[in-house]
Amino acid sequence: MAAIAHEENLDLSAIALFLDVDGTLLEIAARPQAVSVPDDLRERLRALQPAAGGAVALISGRAIADLDELFAPLALPSAGLHGFERRDAQGAYRRMPPPSPAALEASRAAMLQLTRSHSGLLMEDKQFALALHYRGAPWLEDAVVQSMEAVAAGVAGDLELQRGKMVVELRPSGATKAHAVTAFLEEAPFAGRMPIFIGDDLTDEPAFELVNSLAGLSVLVGARPSAARARLTDVAAVRAWLAQLQADTPAALSRLRADESRPSERLRSQA
């Protein structure tokens, strides 16, 4: 995709918008089940989708079924479990080859044992991915990471270790958010548009790098070393930017491009 130099000439029909959910559209909760979608955000997304010709997608570590329950009655194009599963703009569902049942069961058993051994840990079972949250016991971070590394070593080829904010996850091997975004960009209505990806966590880094390579806009929510080239401070800032995008698309895009031009801390791999 060629670089697009003149944001003042762009409107919603020229962009493909990809949005992470937890930590980006929604505040992170102590338990994944505790989050909720405010009515004004649901209405914002409901309005943006047709205005953008349908080129608005959720790219999440949650399962698509979970996203649909959260955002109901909306059923946006979505990628779940970090790209393992995807529903396109026409509603067609596809997924990657699943991890072996044996690998999932062995991992599940090991993680349940960890939760029984340490108060404050929470295992989230996503069927084809498993997450161990330590938000309730942050002092256990090193022990959790070491234990999960050992579990991951035993299921290599089926599941891969993925760190996040106060969570360590085993996701299906080869599933990344970049994989999902690439697939969307090969299809209508996303094809031929400038991609924008907004996310907050380490799971979003592959998508940031992809979008950068396509002369799109990569946007980090928060402050940490990242491949993202623009930043929004928090969830509230993301929601305000989406409102600006709908009301004045060129101004919203120019705001992020201006942020790109400022020196900022990158991931070491980007230096």
Secondary structure, 3 states (H helix, E strand, C coil): CCCCCCHHHCCHHHEEEEECCECCCECCCCCHHHCCCCHHHHHHHHHHHHHCCCCEEEECCCCHHHHHHHHCCCCCCEEEHHHCEEECCCCCEEECCCCCHHHHHHHHHHHHHHHHHCCCCEEEECCCCEEEECCCCHHHHHHHHHHHHHHHHHCCCCEEEEEECCEEEEEECCCCHHHHHHHHHCCCCCCCCEEEEEECCHHHHHHHHHHHHCCCEEEEECCCCCCCCEEECCHHHHHHHHHHHHHCHHHHHHHHHHHHCCCCCCCHHHC
